[in-house]
Amino acid sequence: MLAADTIGLRQQQRDTLIVLAREFDNTMRVIWTPVAKAIYANPGATDLQARRVQAARTPAAINYEEYRQLVLKALDASQIARLPDRPRFALSANALRAMGRAP
């Protein structure tokens, strides 16, 4: 796991984060796979595809926020402070908005 030794993850935390990552990924696949398939099946329908993408952004953002909170609960403050910049930024409260991904 990225930075596991640097931030001092305990085995239970590692196990928890692995489960969370799998669940997060599975949920995102459920949200985005139909969108990707629809775009692939009809690439010329740009207005329709844009609406599909926009509609998927809200559940994806909700999923992101739920798992962000769970990850924050799994780590203590000193571990969060020792994270490299990118993962620490991804856990910040306004990360989706700053990335232009908020619904």
Backbone hydrogen bonds, N-H to C=O, Kabsch-Sander energy under -0.5 kcal/mol:
donor,donor_aa,acceptor,acceptor_aa,energy
4,A,1,M,-1.9
7,I,3,A,-2.4
8,G,4,A,-0.7
9,L,4,A,-2.4
14,R,10,R,-2.5
15,D,11,Q,-2.7
16,T,12,Q,-2.4
17,L,13,Q,-2.9
18,I,14,R,-2.4
19,V,15,D,-2.1
20,L,16,T,-2.7
21,A,17,L,-2.5
22,R,18,I,-2.1
23,E,19,V,-2.6
24,F,20,L,-2.8
25,D,21,A,-2.5
26,N,22,R,-2.6
27,T,23,E,-2.4
28,M,24,F,-2.6
29,R,25,D,-2.3
30,V,26,N,-2.0
31,I,27,T,-2.0
32,W,28,M,-3.1
33,T,29,R,-2.5
36,A,32,W,-2.7
37,K,33,T,-2.7
38,A,34,P,-2.2
39,I,35,V,-2.3
40,Y,36,A,-2.5
41,A,37,K,-2.4
42,N,38,A,-1.6
45,A,42,N,-1.5
46,T,44,G,-1.9
49,Q,45,A,-2.7
50,A,46,T,-2.5
51,R,47,D,-1.9
52,R,48,L,-2.2
53,V,49,Q,-2.6
54,Q,50,A,-2.6
55,A,51,R,-2.5
56,A,52,R,-1.8
57,R,53,V,-1.4
58,T,54,Q,-0.8
60,A,56,A,-2.0
61,A,57,R,-2.6
62,I,58,T,-2.5
63,N,59,P,-2.4
64,Y,60,A,-2.5
65,E,61,A,-2.5
66,E,62,I,-2.4
67,Y,63,N,-2.4
68,R,64,Y,-2.5
69,Q,65,E,-2.2
70,L,66,E,-1.7
71,V,67,Y,-2.5
72,L,68,R,-2.4
73,K,69,Q,-1.9
74,A,70,L,-1.4
75,L,71,V,-1.1
80,I,76,D,-2.2
81,A,77,A,-2.3
82,R,78,S,-1.2
83,L,79,Q,-0.6
83,L,80,I,-1.2
88,R,84,P,-2.2
89,F,85,D,-2.9
90,A,86,R,-2.5
91,L,87,P,-1.0
91,L,88,R,-0.6
92,S,89,F,-1.9
95,A,92,S,-1.6
98,A,94,N,-2.8
99,M,95,A,-1.9
100,G,97,R,-1.3
101,R,96,L,-3.2
102,A,96,L,-0.9
